[in-house]
Amino acid sequence: MFLSETDKQRISAAIKKAESKTTGELVTVIVHSSDAYRYIPLLWASLIALSLPALIYLLWLWTGQLGEHANWGHHHPYDMAYLFIFQIAIFVLLVPLFLWQPLKMRLIPRSVKHLRASRFAYEQFFAQGLHLTKRRNGILIYVSVAERFVEILADKGINDQVEEGYWDEIINRFVLRVKEGRIADGFIAAIESCGAVLAQHFPQTPDDIDELPNHLVEIEPGLIS
């Protein structure tokens, strides 16, 4: 999707290397977008189409033609029907335009994008079974590309061992790499940092077993509702 097979192998190797020194578990997830945002194109297209009468009125006012159209609709009974058809046509044309991913993402407020991405990251934490590890020391490294969003979620066992803001530092460095298009490098650096703190607090033991998959989990856009 966004990473080559070589990049995926590098990420998998980095996970295995990090987990070889700890009983902790690392799971990496990447998704094109954390939400389909289907309501956004409909909302904007509807607002513009519904605003047409007001825009026409303001245009007449600005050009000084308001007097000529003061009884518009009264003397021309079909004009309102034509306007209604025009509104529908504008709506139909704008919806696919606003569905274009680059434009759609620009129409969404940043706070909304981050809220949806954060919510889906928490969903993936449970979907990938990170809450089920024996020592509660699982860590999710999550990337949502469209939102340029990175989240690190750690279970209670490891989260209680680190200082406040530790994960934020790793996330900030990762986000910079995502913006540069270096997603694989960002994953590997984050894996190494998370692996180091896991090894410090949860070193490898002879009876340790690999509880969760070590490959990058990719979620296709069509699977997001």
trRosetta pair geometry for C-beta under 8 A, 3 or more apart (Angstrom, degrees):
i j d omega theta_ij theta_ji phi_ij phi_ji
1 30 7.2 178 73 112 130 117
1 32 6.4 -115 179 -67 133 97
1 218 5.5 161 5 -162 131 132
1 220 7.2 -162 -88 -103 134 66
2 30 6.5 -119 42 156 124 141
2 32 7.6 161 -40 -96 114 71
2 145 5.8 177 -74 -82 158 155
2 183 5.9 30 129 32 123 162
3 7 3.9 -121 -173 90 102 135
3 8 5.5 126 117 -54 122 80
3 11 7.6 7 172 -13 161 134
3 30 7.2 97 -8 52 122 169
3 183 6.2 -111 -75 87 103 121
3 184 5.5 121 -131 -68 116 103
3 216 7.1 -6 60 101 152 168
4 7 4.7 104 52 3 72 100
4 8 7.2 -135 98 -3 42 86
4 184 8.0 -37 37 -53 80 146
5 8 5.6 -52 -149 36 36 113
5 9 6.4 37 152 -20 66 104
6 9 5.7 -55 -151 36 31 111
6 10 6.5 35 150 -22 64 104
7 10 5.6 -53 -151 33 33 114
7 11 6.5 32 152 -18 66 103
7 183 7.6 54 179 83 145 91
7 184 3.7 -108 -153 -91 110 144
8 11 5.7 -52 -149 35 33 111
8 12 6.3 33 152 -18 65 106
8 184 8.0 -93 -51 -112 36 114
8 215 7.0 24 176 -163 102 91
8 216 5.2 -115 -137 28 85 127
9 12 5.6 -52 -144 38 33 112
9 13 6.2 34 155 -20 65 106
10 13 5.8 -56 -148 37 29 111
10 14 6.4 31 153 -22 64 106
10 184 6.0 62 73 179 130 121
10 188 6.2 -43 141 -77 106 129
11 14 5.6 -54 -149 34 32 112
11 15 6.6 33 152 -20 64 102
11 28 6.0 -100 173 64 126 164
11 184 6.2 -115 -53 -145 103 82
11 187 5.0 -11 -116 120 114 140
11 188 6.3 -118 -101 -70 62 79
11 191 7.1 151 -154 -32 70 151
11 215 7.8 80 98 -158 102 46
11 216 4.9 42 98 -54 145 115
12 15 5.8 -52 -152 32 32 112
12 16 6.5 30 153 -16 65 106
12 214 5.5 88 -155 127 78 92
12 215 4.9 -8 -100 -107 115 61
12 216 6.7 -96 -58 -15 81 79
13 16 5.8 -55 -148 38 33 110
13 17 6.2 34 154 -20 66 107
14 17 5.7 -54 -146 37 30 113
14 18 6.3 29 156 -18 65 107
14 187 7.3 139 65 124 149 90
14 188 4.7 -157 -81 -130 164 80
14 191 4.5 96 134 92 118 149
14 192 6.6 -72 -167 -54 113 80
14 195 7.9 -143 162 -24 80 146
15 18 5.9 -57 -147 38 29 108
15 19 6.1 18 159 -11 66 112
15 26 5.2 -151 -138 84 92 118
15 28 6.8 -121 -74 -8 128 115
15 191 5.8 -92 -78 -149 61 138
15 214 4.4 169 106 -162 129 87
15 215 7.8 -140 41 -65 151 19
16 19 6.0 -60 -140 44 27 104
16 20 6.4 41 155 -37 62 103
16 214 5.3 54 -64 -173 80 152
17 20 5.8 -48 -153 17 29 117
17 21 7.8 12 155 -8 56 103
17 195 7.4 29 102 -164 75 168
18 21 6.6 -74 -172 35 35 101
18 22 7.0 -23 154 25 70 116
18 26 5.9 25 92 -2 134 150
18 191 5.4 -138 -27 161 151 91
18 192 6.5 -144 -85 -101 116 38
18 194 7.1 41 -174 85 151 81
18 195 2.6 -107 -151 -104 112 144
18 196 7.8 -73 -137 -34 99 51
18 198 7.1 73 164 51 101 129
18 199 7.6 -125 -170 -40 68 111
19 22 6.1 -87 -139 60 41 84
19 24 7.0 -128 -119 81 75 66
19 25 6.9 32 -115 -115 121 43
19 26 6.2 -134 -62 18 102 101
19 195 7.0 -94 -47 -123 45 109
19 210 6.8 71 146 -114 144 95
19 214 6.9 -111 15 -107 147 115
20 204 6.7 -14 156 -81 41 146
21 195 6.7 83 56 169 114 102
21 198 7.8 117 93 94 88 94
21 199 4.1 -6 126 -108 111 127
21 203 7.0 -60 165 -143 68 66
21 204 5.5 -110 -167 -28 23 114
22 137 7.7 -129 159 136 114 136
22 195 6.5 -168 9 -160 134 69
22 198 4.0 70 -174 127 168 103
22 199 4.3 -108 -62 -80 105 59
22 202 5.1 70 -165 94 97 88
22 203 6.2 -82 -108 -126 59 23
22 204 5.8 -71 -57 -58 12 71
23 134 7.7 -69 162 67 118 113
23 135 5.8 64 116 14 123 147
23 137 6.6 72 97 65 85 144
23 198 7.9 -147 56 168 50 103
23 202 4.7 -102 49 160 91 107
23 203 7.3 39 -8 92 89 26
23 204 6.2 146 -49 -114 67 38
23 205 5.7 7 -67 15 122 98
23 208 4.6 -137 -111 -114 85 125
24 133 7.8 42 -147 168 49 159
24 135 7.4 -89 -89 76 59 121
24 137 4.1 -97 -109 133 85 112
24 138 6.8 164 -169 -89 77 32
24 139 6.6 26 168 -3 121 102
24 158 6.2 55 -117 -70 131 139
24 195 7.7 -177 75 -126 123 52
24 198 3.4 -97 30 -158 152 129
24 199 7.7 -101 21 -51 118 46
24 202 4.8 113 -43 76 93 137
25 130 6.9 -164 94 -127 120 77
25 133 5.2 -156 14 -99 131 141
25 137 6.8 121 17 96 74 73
25 138 4.3 -20 68 -110 106 83
25 139 7.1 174 89 25 56 64
25 210 7.8 120 -110 -157 97 58
25 211 5.4 -68 -83 59 142 105
25 212 4.6 85 -172 27 134 120
26 138 7.7 176 -75 -158 25 63
26 139 5.4 -15 -109 67 67 98
26 141 6.8 11 -170 -4 95 110
26 191 6.0 92 170 -136 156 87
26 194 6.0 123 -109 106 119 130
26 195 6.5 -42 -47 -74 146 85
26 198 7.5 -117 -54 -21 100 160
26 212 8.0 -168 63 81 30 122
26 214 7.8 51 74 -127 87 69
27 128 4.9 140 163 150 162 147
27 130 5.9 -120 20 -75 135 111
27 138 6.8 14 0 -175 107 107
27 139 7.3 177 28 89 69 49
27 140 5.2 -24 72 -109 99 68
27 141 7.2 180 89 26 47 70
27 212 5.4 -63 -71 141 110 140
27 213 7.1 69 -119 65 94 75
27 217 6.7 10 178 -3 96 125
28 140 7.9 148 -93 -162 27 55
28 141 4.8 -20 -108 69 75 103
28 142 7.8 177 -156 -77 47 37
28 143 7.9 7 -173 4 88 101
28 187 5.7 54 -143 -151 145 118
28 191 7.1 -40 -64 -77 125 111
28 216 4.9 -46 95 -116 115 70
28 217 6.6 167 92 21 55 78
29 121 7.8 162 74 -128 131 68
29 124 5.1 -125 60 173 178 150
29 128 6.8 -126 -60 -53 126 145
29 140 6.6 -7 8 -168 113 101
29 141 7.3 164 25 85 66 53
29 142 4.9 -7 65 -113 103 75
29 143 7.2 -179 95 30 58 64
29 216 7.6 151 -98 -170 23 65
29 217 4.5 -26 -106 73 74 108
29 218 7.9 166 -157 -81 56 24
29 219 6.7 23 -173 -14 100 111
30 142 7.8 166 -82 -159 38 48
30 143 4.7 -9 -113 67 79 104
30 144 7.9 168 -158 -83 52 31
30 145 6.9 44 -174 -39 97 101
30 183 7.2 68 -121 172 140 136
30 187 8.0 -55 -61 -79 118 131
30 216 6.2 4 6 177 110 112
30 217 7.3 160 22 83 62 56
30 218 5.6 -18 68 -109 92 68
30 219 7.3 -171 91 23 44 77
31 34 6.0 96 94 -81 136 59
31 120 7.0 -78 48 135 163 139
31 142 7.9 -3 8 -169 102 90
31 143 7.4 173 28 92 62 58
31 144 5.2 -17 69 -111 97 73
31 145 7.2 -153 90 6 45 83
31 218 7.6 146 -86 -163 47 50
31 219 4.2 -16 -102 63 95 111
31 221 7.9 122 -179 -82 81 54
31 224 7.0 97 -175 -60 128 131
32 144 7.9 8 98 -159 20 66
32 145 5.7 -45 -142 46 37 114
32 146 6.0 48 152 -29 62 108
32 219 7.6 -125 8 91 73 75
32 220 7.2 19 -3 -161 119 34
32 221 4.5 -40 56 -68 141 95
32 224 7.9 -134 59 2 92 137
33 36 7.2 110 101 -90 124 32
33 37 7.4 -78 159 1 136 108
33 101 7.7 -143 -50 -144 142 111
33 105 7.8 -130 -114 -88 125 113
33 144 6.4 65 -139 -174 27 100
33 145 7.2 -70 -64 61 54 76
33 146 3.8 2 -93 20 90 145
33 147 6.9 111 -137 -23 68 88
33 221 6.1 41 32 -119 97 96
33 224 6.4 -145 87 61 80 165
34 113 7.8 116 46 -171 115 65
34 116 5.0 150 103 127 113 91
34 117 4.0 164 2 -102 160 59
34 119 7.4 127 160 61 127 80
34 120 4.0 -170 -160 27 102 147
34 121 7.5 -38 -121 -35 135 74
34 144 4.3 -25 -41 -127 103 149
34 146 7.5 -144 5 55 69 106
34 147 6.1 -21 10 -6 111 137
34 149 7.0 -33 -20 57 135 142
34 224 6.9 176 178 -137 21 145
35 116 4.1 -50 -22 175 136 143
35 117 7.6 -101 -9 -60 96 56
35 120 6.9 -153 -53 -43 76 133
35 224 6.3 -154 -120 164 20 126
36 221 7.6 106 -100 179 80 87
36 224 5.4 168 -48 111 82 96
36 225 6.3 -63 -4 167 126 20
37 40 4.5 3 162 -4 101 124
37 104 6.2 139 100 163 131 117
37 105 7.9 132 44 -89 164 56
37 108 5.9 -63 -139 -78 147 140
37 116 7.6 -106 -69 -28 92 178
38 41 7.2 -53 -170 32 44 98
38 42 7.1 30 145 -5 69 115
39 42 5.6 -69 -154 49 44 112
39 43 5.6 48 152 -30 79 110
40 43 5.8 -55 -142 33 26 111
40 44 6.5 16 165 -9 63 107
40 98 6.8 -148 121 156 85 116
40 104 5.7 108 97 -160 135 90
40 107 5.5 133 176 98 119 121
40 108 5.7 -55 -109 -75 147 94
41 44 6.2 -62 -145 42 29 103
41 45 5.9 24 162 -15 67 114
41 94 7.5 172 -173 131 85 78
41 95 5.1 88 149 -152 115 60
41 96 7.7 69 -170 -62 146 13
41 97 7.8 155 -141 71 111 56
41 98 3.5 154 -124 100 85 110
41 99 4.8 -6 -72 -62 160 68
41 104 6.2 -45 -58 -109 95 106
41 107 7.9 111 -77 64 52 158
42 45 6.0 -60 -140 42 25 108
42 46 6.0 26 160 -20 63 112
42 95 6.5 26 -86 -120 56 104
43 46 5.9 -60 -148 36 24 110
43 47 6.4 23 157 -19 62 108
44 47 5.7 -53 -145 35 31 111
44 48 6.4 26 159 -15 65 106
44 94 7.0 -131 110 153 90 125
44 98 5.3 169 68 -121 128 157
44 107 5.8 -58 -54 -162 150 146
45 48 6.1 -58 -148 38 29 107
45 49 6.2 25 157 -16 65 111
45 90 7.6 171 -167 129 83 75
45 91 4.9 98 155 -146 107 64
45 94 3.8 162 -117 95 96 116
45 95 4.7 -25 -50 -68 167 68
45 98 6.0 -138 -47 14 98 141
46 49 5.9 -59 -143 40 28 108
46 50 6.0 21 162 -13 66 113
46 91 6.5 42 -87 -124 49 113
47 50 6.1 -61 -142 42 24 106
47 51 6.1 23 157 -22 62 114
48 51 5.7 -62 -146 36 28 111
48 52 7.4 56 151 -51 59 82
48 90 6.5 -127 116 147 104 122
48 91 7.8 166 74 -88 91 62
48 94 6.1 155 60 -98 139 172
49 52 6.1 -25 -169 -18 37 114
49 87 4.4 99 -178 -170 95 82
49 88 7.3 79 -158 -72 139 23
49 90 4.8 164 -101 87 87 111
49 91 4.1 -6 -62 -63 154 93
49 94 7.2 -148 -47 24 98 139
50 87 7.1 69 -77 -156 37 128
51 54 5.3 -62 -166 48 64 112
51 55 5.6 67 137 -28 87 106
52 55 5.5 -58 -142 38 32 112
52 56 6.2 33 160 -21 68 104
52 83 7.0 173 114 -171 124 94
52 86 6.8 -177 169 110 162 108
52 87 5.4 -148 27 -94 144 90
52 90 6.6 148 -66 24 135 162
53 56 5.8 -54 -147 35 30 111
53 57 6.4 33 153 -20 64 105
53 83 6.6 61 -83 175 90 139
54 57 5.6 -52 -149 35 33 114
54 58 6.4 31 154 -17 66 105
55 58 5.8 -54 -147 38 31 109
55 59 6.3 36 151 -23 64 105
56 59 5.5 -52 -149 33 32 115
56 60 6.6 32 153 -17 65 102
56 83 7.7 -84 -5 -127 162 121
57 60 5.9 -55 -153 36 31 109
57 61 6.3 31 150 -20 64 108
57 66 7.5 50 -164 -115 66 103
58 61 5.4 -53 -146 37 34 115
58 62 6.1 35 155 -21 67 107
59 62 5.8 -55 -145 37 29 110
59 63 6.2 9 161 -3 65 112
60 63 6.2 -67 -139 48 27 97
60 64 8.0 -104 170 65 54 15
60 65 4.6 -96 -149 79 78 88
60 66 4.4 115 133 -80 105 63
60 68 7.8 -137 -155 54 115 90
60 69 5.5 -84 -134 43 153 133
61 64 7.9 33 178 -69 25 28
61 66 5.0 38 -87 -57 57 129
64 67 7.8 -15 168 12 63 99
65 68 4.9 -44 -171 33 77 118
65 69 6.2 46 138 -1 89 107
66 69 6.3 -81 -153 53 33 90
66 70 6.6 66 149 -73 70 76
67 70 5.6 -12 -151 -36 37 113
69 72 4.0 8 -177 -45 87 123
71 74 4.3 -72 180 50 90 121
71 75 5.1 67 117 -12 114 105
72 75 7.5 -56 -108 41 27 89
72 76 6.4 -26 -153 39 59 115
72 79 6.0 -101 -179 112 87 161
73 76 6.5 -38 -76 65 17 79
73 77 7.5 59 -173 -108 47 35
73 79 5.6 -112 -86 74 55 117
73 80 5.0 63 -128 -53 100 107
76 79 4.0 59 113 -22 115 117
77 80 7.2 -49 -175 23 42 102
77 81 7.8 33 139 -6 64 109
78 81 5.2 -56 -161 40 56 116
78 82 6.1 59 142 -24 79 102
79 82 5.6 -55 -150 36 34 112
79 83 6.3 36 152 -21 67 104
80 83 5.5 -50 -147 35 34 114
80 84 6.4 38 152 -21 64 103
81 84 5.6 -51 -149 34 33 113
81 85 6.5 32 152 -17 65 104
82 85 5.7 -54 -149 37 33 111
82 86 6.2 36 150 -22 65 106
83 86 5.5 -54 -148 36 32 114
83 87 6.4 37 151 -23 65 102
84 87 5.6 -49 -151 31 32 114
84 88 6.7 32 151 -17 63 103
85 88 5.7 -53 -152 36 34 112
85 89 6.3 36 150 -21 66 106
86 89 5.6 -53 -147 36 33 113
86 90 6.3 35 153 -20 65 104
87 90 5.8 -54 -148 35 31 111
87 91 6.4 33 152 -20 64 106
88 91 5.6 -54 -150 35 32 114
88 92 6.3 30 154 -18 66 106
89 92 5.8 -55 -146 37 30 110
89 93 6.3 25 156 -15 64 109
90 93 5.9 -60 -147 40 29 109
90 94 6.0 22 159 -18 66 114
91 94 6.1 -63 -142 38 25 106
91 95 6.5 34 162 -33 63 102
92 95 6.4 -45 -148 17 26 112
93 96 7.4 -71 -171 38 31 95
93 97 6.7 24 147 -14 66 118
94 97 5.3 -65 -151 42 40 116
94 98 5.8 29 159 -14 77 110
95 98 6.1 -64 -146 43 25 102
95 99 6.3 31 153 -27 63 108
96 99 5.2 -51 -144 30 37 119
96 100 7.4 60 153 -37 60 82
97 100 6.1 -35 -175 -1 38 113
97 103 6.8 -41 154 87 71 162
98 103 6.1 -116 -130 115 43 117
98 104 5.8 97 166 -88 64 79
98 107 6.5 10 -153 -16 103 161
99 104 6.1 15 -147 -64 20 130
100 103 4.6 50 80 26 101 111
100 104 6.3 173 76 -19 45 92
101 104 5.6 -57 -135 37 26 113
101 105 6.3 23 168 -18 64 106
101 146 6.9 -102 -176 -123 110 123
102 105 6.2 -60 -151 34 26 107
102 106 6.8 23 153 -17 61 108
103 106 5.7 -59 -154 35 35 112
103 107 6.6 34 151 -23 67 106
104 107 5.8 -59 -155 31 33 112
104 108 6.9 29 153 -22 65 105
105 108 5.9 -54 -152 28 37 111
105 113 7.3 60 -155 -101 82 137
105 146 5.5 -143 -99 178 138 100
105 147 7.6 -151 -147 -82 115 51
108 112 5.3 -116 178 80 94 122
108 113 5.3 106 120 -58 122 98
109 112 4.6 90 66 4 88 104
109 113 7.1 -159 94 -6 47 85
110 113 5.6 -56 -149 37 35 112
110 114 6.2 27 158 -14 69 108
111 114 6.0 -58 -145 41 29 106
111 115 6.2 33 155 -23 64 108
112 115 5.7 -55 -147 35 29 113
112 116 6.4 25 158 -14 65 106
113 116 6.1 -60 -150 38 28 106
113 117 6.2 23 156 -16 65 112
113 146 7.8 -130 -151 114 120 89
113 147 4.3 170 167 -126 111 108
113 149 7.0 -166 141 -48 96 130
114 117 5.6 -54 -139 41 32 111
114 118 6.0 35 159 -21 66 107
114 147 6.5 155 -77 178 50 129
114 149 6.0 165 -115 -109 68 128
115 118 6.0 -56 -146 36 25 109
115 119 6.4 27 155 -20 61 108
116 119 5.7 -55 -149 35 31 113
116 120 6.4 25 156 -15 65 107
116 147 7.5 -169 74 -76 97 150
117 120 5.9 -57 -147 38 30 106
117 121 6.4 37 151 -25 64 104
117 144 4.3 -138 -134 36 114 156
117 147 4.5 -130 -59 70 141 164
117 149 4.0 49 149 90 162 166
117 151 7.0 171 138 -27 95 123
118 121 5.5 -50 -149 30 32 116
118 122 6.8 32 153 -17 63 101
118 149 7.5 -112 -51 179 66 139
118 151 6.1 140 -115 -88 64 144
119 122 5.9 -56 -157 34 33 109
119 123 6.6 34 146 -20 65 105
120 123 5.2 -48 -149 34 40 117
120 124 6.4 41 152 -20 67 102
120 144 7.0 91 73 -79 129 136
120 224 7.5 -6 -123 -127 145 114
121 124 5.7 -56 -151 36 32 110
121 125 6.7 45 147 -31 63 97
121 140 7.0 151 -178 119 88 132
121 142 4.2 153 -127 90 102 165
121 144 7.5 -101 -60 -30 96 114
121 149 8.0 -122 -47 131 127 118
121 151 4.0 9 -143 68 166 152
121 153 6.2 155 148 -27 106 127
122 125 5.4 -40 -152 19 37 119
122 126 7.3 23 156 -5 62 99
122 153 6.7 147 -97 -99 58 157
123 126 6.4 -66 -163 42 33 100
123 127 5.9 30 148 -20 70 116
124 127 5.1 -55 -131 43 38 113
124 128 5.7 28 169 -13 72 109
124 140 6.4 142 108 -161 100 147
124 142 6.1 132 71 -106 143 129
124 217 7.8 162 -163 97 121 141
124 219 7.8 -106 -100 -39 125 146
125 128 6.7 -65 -148 40 16 100
125 130 5.0 -75 -169 49 69 128
125 131 6.7 74 142 -38 91 96
125 140 4.9 -117 -101 -11 79 154
125 153 4.8 -66 -89 101 133 149
126 129 7.6 46 -178 -71 35 25
126 130 7.3 -86 -79 43 27 83
126 131 5.7 -4 -110 3 70 127
128 140 6.6 130 56 -104 141 115
128 212 6.8 59 158 -154 95 129
128 217 6.6 -127 -102 -19 124 168
129 132 4.7 -47 -173 30 84 122
129 133 7.8 111 138 -46 83 70
129 138 7.9 -150 113 -122 62 171
129 211 7.8 -138 124 144 122 101
129 212 6.1 -178 82 -103 110 109
130 133 6.5 -18 -166 -17 46 109
130 138 3.7 -167 -160 121 84 141
130 139 7.4 -161 -152 17 132 7
130 140 5.4 -89 -50 -49 165 102
130 153 7.3 111 99 101 157 106
130 155 6.0 -160 148 -52 94 113
130 212 7.0 18 -88 -84 64 161
131 136 7.8 5 -154 -126 49 79
131 138 7.2 -104 -55 49 25 135
131 155 6.2 159 -108 -110 52 117
132 138 8.0 33 49 -17 52 149
132 211 7.6 -162 101 166 90 131
133 136 6.1 159 78 -81 93 21
133 137 6.0 -104 113 46 141 59
133 138 4.3 156 -11 -39 140 107
133 155 6.5 -171 42 18 116 166
133 157 7.7 -103 91 23 113 141
133 211 5.5 139 -117 83 81 159
133 212 7.2 -56 -81 -25 104 117
134 211 6.9 -166 -9 -70 92 149
135 157 5.1 125 141 -161 73 167
135 202 6.2 139 117 -131 152 136
136 155 4.5 -145 180 138 70 124
136 156 4.9 -24 160 59 134 85
136 157 3.3 138 91 -26 86 111
136 158 7.5 -160 120 -5 69 71
137 155 6.1 -116 -77 65 11 114
137 157 4.2 -76 -65 94 72 128
137 158 4.5 96 -141 -41 74 104
137 198 6.4 117 165 -137 115 99
137 201 7.7 -169 -130 100 129 108
137 202 4.9 52 -158 -39 167 167
138 154 7.5 175 94 -149 47 51
138 155 4.7 63 48 -11 76 127
138 158 7.7 -162 41 10 23 126
138 211 7.9 -92 -83 82 114 128
138 212 6.8 75 -125 -8 123 150
139 152 6.5 -5 -174 -171 102 93
139 153 7.2 162 -156 84 53 47
139 154 4.8 -12 -107 -104 85 79
139 155 7.3 -112 -67 6 48 78
139 158 6.4 -56 -61 73 101 154
139 194 5.0 -168 116 -173 162 135
139 198 7.0 -115 -8 -66 131 124
140 151 7.5 3 107 108 102 92
140 152 6.9 167 85 -152 59 44
140 153 4.4 2 52 55 109 96
140 154 7.7 -153 25 -69 67 38
141 150 7.7 -15 -172 -167 76 94
141 152 5.6 -6 -105 -106 65 82
141 174 7.9 -159 -163 -117 108 160
141 187 6.5 124 126 -138 139 75
141 190 5.1 131 -136 123 140 134
141 191 6.7 -90 -9 -72 162 71
141 194 6.7 -133 -61 -13 117 156
142 150 6.9 150 85 -158 60 47
142 151 4.4 -12 63 61 113 92
142 152 7.3 -176 22 -79 78 34
142 153 7.0 25 -3 3 121 102
143 149 7.2 153 -155 86 45 58
143 150 5.5 -11 -102 -104 74 75
143 174 7.6 -127 -90 160 107 123
143 178 6.5 -176 -147 -102 119 131
143 183 6.5 121 163 -152 166 109
143 186 7.5 103 -91 102 140 130
143 187 7.3 -77 -24 -77 139 96
144 147 4.6 17 108 39 114 110
144 148 7.8 -40 91 17 73 13
144 149 4.4 1 54 58 103 106
144 150 8.0 -158 26 -70 67 35
145 148 7.1 17 -173 -76 35 45
145 178 7.3 -157 -123 -163 63 112
145 183 7.3 -29 -101 -95 104 142
148 175 6.7 76 159 -154 89 88
148 178 5.6 148 -151 122 75 124
148 179 6.0 50 -151 -79 129 78
149 175 7.9 -13 -132 -110 22 103
150 171 5.0 171 102 -151 110 82
150 174 4.5 165 -166 105 169 124
150 175 5.1 -136 16 -69 123 77
150 178 6.2 -168 -48 -24 115 146
150 186 7.3 -111 -99 161 145 134
150 190 7.8 -149 -174 -82 132 154
151 171 7.1 15 -110 -117 25 127
152 167 4.5 -152 80 -162 124 113
152 170 6.0 30 -23 86 158 124
152 171 5.7 -134 1 -67 106 99
152 190 6.9 -154 -83 -168 124 123
152 194 6.9 -160 -150 -84 132 127
154 158 4.9 -99 -179 86 120 107
154 159 4.2 152 99 -68 109 90
154 162 7.5 47 77 20 169 133
154 167 6.6 -146 -10 -78 119 136
154 194 7.9 -167 -88 -142 112 111
155 158 6.2 73 63 26 72 91
155 159 6.4 -153 94 -9 26 106
156 159 5.6 -63 -126 44 26 110
156 160 5.9 29 174 -25 66 109
157 160 6.8 -67 -162 27 14 106
157 161 7.6 2 147 -14 51 113
157 202 7.4 53 140 -67 118 136
158 161 5.6 -63 -158 32 43 114
158 162 6.8 25 157 -16 74 108
158 197 7.1 101 -171 122 112 105
158 198 6.2 -29 -119 -102 139 77
158 201 6.3 140 -126 79 75 139
158 202 6.8 -68 -88 -10 98 128
159 162 6.6 -66 -150 33 33 101
161 197 7.5 153 103 169 112 102
161 201 4.4 57 166 -119 163 160
162 166 4.2 -93 165 35 121 156
162 167 7.2 96 110 -36 149 83
162 197 5.9 21 -90 -173 119 144
162 201 8.0 -101 -55 -26 77 149
163 166 5.1 115 64 -46 73 107
165 168 4.9 -56 -155 37 57 121
165 169 6.4 63 150 -29 80 94
166 169 6.2 -54 -163 24 31 110
166 170 7.2 23 148 -10 62 104
166 197 7.1 96 163 -96 141 159
167 170 5.7 -57 -157 38 42 110
167 171 6.1 43 148 -22 72 107
168 171 5.5 -53 -145 38 34 114
168 172 6.2 38 156 -24 67 103
169 172 5.9 -50 -147 31 29 111
169 173 6.8 25 155 -13 61 105
170 173 6.1 -60 -155 38 31 108
170 174 6.3 31 149 -20 66 110
170 189 7.8 178 -154 124 84 89
170 190 5.3 101 173 -126 112 82
170 193 4.8 -177 -110 98 119 151
170 194 6.8 79 -148 -53 167 84
171 174 5.5 -59 -148 38 32 113
171 175 6.2 36 156 -25 68 104
171 190 7.9 57 -82 -114 42 123
172 175 5.8 -48 -145 30 30 113
172 176 6.9 34 154 -20 59 101
173 176 5.9 -52 -158 29 34 114
173 177 7.0 29 148 -14 63 105
173 186 7.5 170 122 -135 73 83
173 189 6.3 -106 125 125 124 138
173 190 7.6 171 83 -74 103 81
174 177 5.8 -60 -157 37 36 109
174 178 6.4 39 148 -23 70 104
174 186 4.2 96 -148 -172 72 109
174 187 7.7 76 -136 -66 112 35
174 189 6.9 -172 -86 77 76 110
174 190 5.0 21 -80 -61 126 124
175 178 5.4 -50 -146 33 35 114
175 179 6.4 36 155 -19 66 103
175 186 7.9 120 -29 -140 17 140
176 179 5.9 -54 -151 35 30 111
176 180 6.6 21 151 -11 62 110
176 186 7.9 168 67 -101 61 114
177 180 5.6 -61 -149 43 35 109
177 182 4.2 -83 -170 80 89 101
177 183 6.9 144 129 -90 98 25
177 185 5.3 -138 -158 88 137 98
177 186 3.4 177 85 -70 135 102
177 189 7.1 151 -30 27 157 136
178 181 7.7 47 -179 -70 31 18
178 182 7.5 -96 -67 61 22 59
178 183 5.8 52 -112 -97 68 75
178 186 5.6 -1 -50 -34 73 170
182 185 4.1 -22 162 38 109 121
182 186 6.0 124 107 -27 79 89
183 186 5.5 -57 -152 35 32 114
183 187 6.5 35 153 -21 67 102
184 187 5.7 -51 -151 33 33 112
184 188 6.4 29 154 -17 66 106
185 188 5.8 -55 -146 37 32 110
185 189 6.3 31 157 -18 66 107
186 189 6.0 -56 -145 38 28 108
186 190 6.2 24 158 -15 64 110
187 190 5.9 -65 -150 41 27 108
187 191 6.1 29 155 -23 67 108
187 216 7.3 -10 -158 -102 160 120
188 191 5.6 -51 -145 34 30 114
188 192 6.4 32 155 -19 63 105
189 192 5.8 -55 -151 35 30 112
189 193 6.5 26 153 -16 64 107
190 193 5.8 -55 -146 38 33 109
190 194 6.1 26 158 -12 68 109
191 194 6.0 -59 -142 43 27 105
191 195 5.8 30 157 -22 64 112
192 195 5.7 -55 -141 38 25 113
192 196 6.4 32 157 -27 61 104
193 196 5.8 -51 -152 27 29 113
193 197 7.0 18 156 -9 62 103
194 197 6.2 -59 -152 39 34 103
194 198 6.3 35 151 -19 67 109
195 198 5.6 -56 -146 38 33 113
195 199 6.1 33 157 -21 67 106
196 199 5.9 -54 -148 35 28 110
196 200 6.5 32 152 -24 62 105
197 200 5.5 -48 -149 30 36 117
197 201 6.6 7 163 4 67 108
198 201 6.6 -76 -147 51 27 88
198 202 5.4 -44 -177 52 70 104
199 202 7.2 -70 -101 69 16 60
199 203 5.8 50 -169 -103 61 63
199 204 7.4 -13 -128 -23 84 82
200 203 7.7 6 -135 -61 4 82
204 208 5.8 -98 -156 10 69 152
205 208 4.9 122 60 -38 76 98
210 214 7.0 -41 -166 -43 133 110
213 217 7.2 105 82 -64 129 100
219 223 5.6 -112 -174 69 88 131
219 224 7.0 85 143 -52 117 96
220 223 5.1 95 67 -2 79 105
221 224 6.0 -60 -163 26 44 109
